[in-house]
Amino acid sequence: MAYQTGRNITVAYALETTFGTLPAGASASKAFRPNSGAMSLTKEAIRSGENRRDGQMTRGRHGSKSVAGSYVGDLSLGSYDDFIQAVFRGTFDTPLALTGLSLTADNAAKTFTRSAGSWLTDGVRVGDVIRFGGFTTTANNSKNYRVTAVTALVLTVAEAPAAVGTAQTGVTLSRPKKLLMGVTPRSFSIEEAEVDIDASEVFTGCRISQMALRLAPNGQTQVTFNVVGQDMQIQQGANSPYFVTPVATVSIGMTAVEALIRLGGNDVLDLTSVDLSINLNAAGQPVVGSLVTPDVFTNLATVEGTITALRQDVTRVQSFLNEDQLSLHLLFTENESEPKDFCSFFVGNLSLASATKSELGSDGPRTQSLTMMIGADDRGGAFDSGSVKYQTSAA
């Protein structure tokens, strides 16, 4: 008789057309690439209140079902876009492609200036990652640029371009797909197939309740998804796995040490950790007449984060005291030549809620922990709406 090992387990999922309804086995399923985690179904216990003459208790019954769990993975290109889209409750837009541009470039000011038209009208926004093509000054082509400011004619970026004094024509701009926060719920069926014992647990009506991003030195960028679901069923033998041929990504993990991090108006190299989370506080609702919740309900999206940094001056403490409006841009790239494939998270409207320094008397540098107070960005114009936006070069 075989026993199930802790490693020989596969996880796959498919988007549900109808909440709580398992998609057909031949549907478009995808493989999830977990480091760790698990889903479980539990039931509430219904206890008898009978006062028995023999001084004992009547056996209880099963009550409402609930499904919950979490998975941790290494952030990689395209691997978790479905779950990220679900926790954003938004929809990826169509990548932006501009052609026939006439541009100059200023190395010192880090700007691209167009001769006509409008960056704003064309849809370029602060926090976007863009790429140019068609420059005869080829150093400006096929390179990721992080947009830091936008007016009608002038585009300011974090990376210094090669200078172009006389406008070059026929230039192109591409901006890979982008995801903003919305209110459209999505649900999945998620299968854990235990290969050694040829059996699966398939969880239905699963909504992504929370996503947490974590950066630490000398580690992969980790992403954790907390899941709340409605029900579970067993599949065995020839029916396991239920999702027979899930599509898997093959991209490599993106490390924290290769990330580009911009806080406020500056790139920073003195952070020891970054945590960013989106929490929808999803939950079911027990009802009479049914063992399962009618739905898994999501709520207001709470975006929170914490940064731990080396302490070299009191600038960030002053920013905390002043309640300055700041931004945070996290750009993760693959280890390859330009244009590097990437995943990008941009928070445009935050202030520091606290600035707590480490105690004196310990070895090594003094650090400070900065908690972020994050809200929706309602400025409009050069700024996308929403608390956080996600962009990726994945197809």
C-alpha positions in Angstrom: 0.0 0.0 0.0 1.5 3.4 -1.1 1.6 6.4 1.2 1.5 9.9 -0.2 4.8 11.9 0.0 4.9 15.6 0.6 6.6 16.4 -2.7 4.8 14.4 -5.4 1.8 16.6 -5.5 0.7 18.7 -8.4 -1.6 21.8 -8.3 -3.7 22.9 -11.3 -6.7 25.3 -11.7 -9.2 26.5 -14.2 -11.4 29.6 -14.3 -15.0 28.9 -13.6 -17.7 30.2 -15.9 -20.3 29.8 -13.2 -19.3 30.2 -9.6 -18.9 26.9 -7.8 -19.4 24.8 -11.0 -16.4 22.6 -11.9 -15.3 23.3 -15.5 -15.2 20.3 -17.9 -12.0 18.3 -17.5 -10.9 19.2 -21.1 -11.3 22.9 -20.3 -8.3 25.3 -20.4 -6.5 24.5 -17.2 -3.2 25.7 -16.0 -0.5 24.4 -13.7 0.2 26.4 -10.5 3.9 26.4 -9.5 3.8 26.3 -5.6 6.7 26.3 -3.2 4.4 25.3 -0.4 0.9 25.5 0.9 -2.3 23.5 0.8 -6.1 23.8 0.6 -8.5 22.2 3.1 -12.2 21.8 3.7 -13.5 22.0 7.2 -17.0 21.7 8.6 -18.6 23.3 11.6 -19.6 20.9 14.3 -23.3 21.0 15.4 -23.5 19.9 19.0 -26.6 18.4 20.6 -28.1 20.4 23.5 -29.9 17.4 24.9 -29.8 16.9 28.6 -29.5 13.1 28.7 -30.6 11.0 31.6 -27.4 8.9 31.4 -25.2 12.0 31.9 -23.6 11.7 28.4 -23.8 13.6 25.1 -25.6 12.7 21.9 -23.2 12.5 18.9 -23.1 15.8 17.0 -23.7 16.4 13.3 -21.8 18.1 10.5 -22.6 21.7 9.7 -21.6 24.3 7.1 -18.6 23.6 4.9 -15.8 26.1 4.4 -12.7 26.0 2.2 -9.5 27.9 2.9 -5.8 27.7 2.2 -2.8 29.4 0.7 0.0 28.8 -1.8 3.5 30.4 -1.9 5.4 30.7 -5.1 8.4 32.4 -6.7 7.4 35.3 -8.8 8.0 34.5 -12.5 6.9 35.8 -15.8 3.3 34.9 -16.6 3.0 32.2 -13.9 0.5 33.9 -11.6 -1.2 36.5 -13.9 -4.7 34.8 -13.5 -4.5 35.0 -9.7 -3.1 38.5 -9.7 -6.0 39.6 -12.1 -8.4 37.9 -9.7 -7.2 39.7 -6.6 -7.1 43.0 -8.5 -10.7 42.3 -9.7 -9.6 44.0 -12.9 -8.9 43.0 -16.5 -5.6 43.3 -18.4 -5.9 46.0 -21.1 -4.6 45.8 -24.6 -0.9 46.6 -24.9 -0.3 50.2 -26.1 1.5 50.6 -29.4 2.3 54.1 -30.8 3.9 54.6 -34.2 5.2 57.5 -36.3 6.5 59.5 -33.4 8.9 62.5 -33.8 11.1 62.7 -30.7 14.1 64.3 -29.1 15.8 62.9 -26.0 17.6 64.7 -23.2 20.2 62.7 -21.2 20.5 65.1 -18.3 16.8 65.7 -17.8 15.9 62.0 -18.6 13.1 63.2 -21.0 11.6 62.3 -24.3 9.9 65.2 -26.0 7.6 64.8 -28.9 7.1 67.3 -31.7 3.3 66.9 -31.9 0.4 65.0 -30.3 0.0 64.2 -26.6 1.4 61.5 -24.4 -1.6 61.9 -22.1 -4.1 61.6 -24.9 -2.2 58.5 -26.2 -2.5 56.8 -22.8 1.0 56.9 -21.2 0.9 57.2 -17.4 3.2 57.6 -14.5 4.4 54.2 -13.3 4.2 52.6 -16.8 7.1 50.6 -18.2 7.6 51.5 -21.8 10.0 50.6 -24.7 11.0 52.6 -27.8 12.0 51.4 -31.3 12.9 53.1 -34.5 15.5 55.5 -33.1 18.6 55.9 -35.3 20.3 56.5 -32.0 19.9 52.7 -31.3 20.9 52.9 -27.6 17.4 54.2 -26.9 15.7 51.2 -28.6 14.5 47.9 -26.9 15.1 49.0 -23.4 12.7 49.2 -20.4 12.0 52.8 -19.2 10.1 53.6 -16.0 7.9 56.6 -16.5 8.1 59.1 -13.6 6.2 62.1 -15.0 4.0 62.9 -18.0 2.8 66.0 -19.7 1.3 66.4 -23.1 4.7 66.7 -24.9 7.3 65.7 -22.3 7.8 62.2 -21.0 10.2 61.8 -18.0 11.8 58.5 -17.2 14.0 57.0 -14.5 16.7 55.8 -16.9 18.8 58.3 -18.8 18.4 58.0 -22.5 21.1 58.7 -25.1 20.8 62.3 -26.2 18.9 63.1 -29.4 19.1 66.8 -30.2 17.3 66.9 -33.5 14.0 65.2 -33.7 14.0 61.7 -35.1 10.9 60.5 -36.9 9.3 57.1 -37.3 9.9 56.2 -33.7 7.6 53.7 -32.0 6.6 53.2 -28.4 5.2 50.0 -26.9 3.7 49.6 -23.4 3.1 45.9 -22.4 -0.3 45.0 -20.9 -1.4 46.6 -17.7 -3.8 45.8 -15.0 -5.8 48.2 -12.8 -7.9 47.5 -9.8 -11.7 47.0 -10.4 -14.7 45.2 -9.0 -15.2 42.1 -11.2 -15.0 38.9 -9.1 -13.5 35.7 -10.5 -13.6 32.2 -9.2 -11.5 29.1 -9.9 -11.6 25.3 -9.4 -8.3 24.2 -7.9 -7.0 20.7 -7.8 -4.4 19.1 -5.6 -3.5 15.8 -7.2 -1.6 13.4 -4.9 0.3 11.3 -7.5 1.5 8.5 -5.2 -2.0 7.5 -4.1 -3.7 8.4 -7.4 -6.3 10.7 -5.8 -7.2 14.3 -6.0 -9.0 16.9 -3.9 -10.8 19.4 -6.2 -11.9 22.7 -4.6 -14.6 24.7 -6.3 -15.9 28.3 -5.9 -12.4 29.5 -5.0 -11.8 33.2 -4.9 -8.4 34.8 -4.2 -8.8 36.7 -1.0 -5.2 38.1 -0.5 -2.0 38.4 -2.4 1.2 39.2 -0.5 4.6 40.1 -2.1 7.8 39.7 -0.1 11.4 40.7 -1.0 14.3 39.6 1.2 18.1 39.7 0.5 19.5 36.7 -1.5 16.1 35.2 -2.1 13.5 34.8 -4.8 10.7 37.3 -4.8 7.9 35.4 -3.1 4.2 35.8 -3.8 1.6 34.3 -1.5 -2.1 33.8 -2.4 -4.7 33.2 0.2 -7.8 31.4 -1.1 -11.3 31.1 0.2 -13.7 28.6 -1.4 -17.1 27.0 -1.4 -16.8 23.2 -1.6 -14.6 20.2 -2.4 -14.9 16.8 -4.1 -12.7 13.7 -4.4 -11.4 12.3 -7.7 -9.7 8.9 -7.8 -8.2 6.4 -10.1 -8.8 7.2 -13.8 -10.4 10.5 -12.8 -7.3 11.7 -11.1 -5.9 14.1 -12.0 -9.1 15.8 -13.1 -7.2 18.5 -15.0 -5.2 16.1 -17.2 -3.1 18.4 -19.3 -2.7 21.8 -17.5 -0.5 24.3 -19.3 2.6 25.2 -17.3 4.9 28.2 -17.6 8.7 27.6 -17.8 9.9 31.1 -16.8 12.6 31.4 -14.1 12.0 33.0 -10.8 12.7 36.7 -10.3 15.1 37.6 -7.5 14.9 40.4 -5.0 18.5 41.4 -5.5 17.9 42.2 -9.2 14.8 44.2 -8.5 14.7 47.9 -9.3 13.0 49.8 -6.4 12.0 53.4 -6.6 10.6 55.1 -3.5 9.4 58.7 -4.0 11.6 60.3 -6.5 14.7 58.1 -6.1 16.0 54.6 -6.8 17.0 53.0 -3.5 19.7 50.4 -2.7 19.5 50.4 1.1 16.3 48.3 1.7 16.6 45.0 3.6 13.0 43.9 3.1 9.8 45.0 1.3 6.3 43.6 2.0 3.2 44.6 -0.1 -0.2 43.0 0.2 -3.7 43.3 -1.3 -6.4 41.9 0.9 -10.1 41.5 -0.2 -11.1 39.9 3.1 -13.1 37.3 1.3 -15.5 35.1 3.3 -18.4 32.8 2.9 -21.8 33.1 4.6 -23.4 30.2 6.4 -27.1 29.8 5.6 -30.0 27.6 6.6 -31.0 24.9 4.1 -27.6 24.4 2.6 -24.2 23.0 3.7 -22.3 25.5 1.5 -22.2 29.3 1.3 -24.1 30.7 -1.7 -21.0 32.6 -2.7 -17.6 33.8 -1.4 -18.0 37.5 -0.9 -15.1 40.0 -1.4 -15.0 43.3 0.3 -13.0 46.6 0.0 -9.5 46.1 -1.2 -7.0 47.0 1.6 -3.5 47.6 0.3 -0.7 47.6 2.9 3.0 47.5 2.9 6.2 47.7 5.1 9.7 48.7 4.1 12.8 48.0 6.3 15.8 50.2 5.3 19.2 51.1 6.5 19.3 54.4 8.3 21.7 56.9 6.8 19.9 60.2 7.5 16.5 61.4 8.8 15.0 62.2 5.5 12.4 59.4 5.7 11.5 60.4 9.3 10.9 63.9 8.0 8.8 62.6 5.2 6.8 60.7 7.9 6.4 63.9 10.0 5.3 65.9 6.9 2.9 63.2 5.7 4.4 63.5 2.2 2.7 61.9 -0.7 5.1 59.3 -2.1 5.1 56.5 -4.6 6.6 53.0 -4.8 7.7 51.2 -7.9 8.9 47.6 -7.9 10.3 46.3 -11.2 11.3 42.6 -11.4 13.2 41.4 -14.5 14.4 38.2 -15.9 18.2 37.6 -16.2 18.6 38.4 -19.8 19.6 41.1 -22.2 17.4 44.1 -22.9 14.6 44.4 -23.4 14.2 42.3 -20.2 10.9 40.6 -19.6 9.4 42.0 -16.4 6.7 42.2 -13.8 6.0 45.6 -12.3 4.0 46.8 -9.3 3.4 50.5 -8.9 1.8 52.3 -5.9 1.1 55.9 -6.7 -0.5 57.3 -3.6 1.1 56.5 -0.2 2.3 58.1 2.9 4.4 56.7 5.7 2.2 55.7 8.7 5.2 55.1 11.0 9.0 55.3 11.0 10.3 53.0 13.8 14.1 52.7 14.2 15.8 49.6 15.6 17.1 49.7 19.2 20.6 50.8 20.0 23.2 48.4 21.2 23.0 45.8 18.5 25.7 44.8 16.0 25.6 46.0 12.4 23.8 49.0 10.9 20.8 50.6 12.4 17.6 50.1 10.5 14.2 51.7 10.4 10.8 50.1 9.6 8.5 52.2 7.5 4.8 51.2 7.3 2.9 52.5 4.3 -0.6 54.0 4.3 -1.9 53.4 0.8 -5.1 54.6 -0.8 -6.7 55.0 -4.3 -5.1 57.5 -6.5 -7.7 60.0 -7.7 -5.5 62.6 -9.3 -6.4 61.6 -12.8 -4.5 63.1 -15.8 -1.0 61.6 -15.7 -1.9 59.1 -13.0 -3.9 55.9 -13.3 -6.7 55.4 -10.8 -6.4 52.8 -8.2 -4.3 51.8 -5.2 -1.8 49.7 -7.1 -1.3 48.7 -10.7 0.5 45.7 -12.2 2.2 45.5 -15.6 4.0 42.6 -17.3 5.6 41.7 -20.6 4.1 38.3 -20.5 1.8 37.5 -23.4 
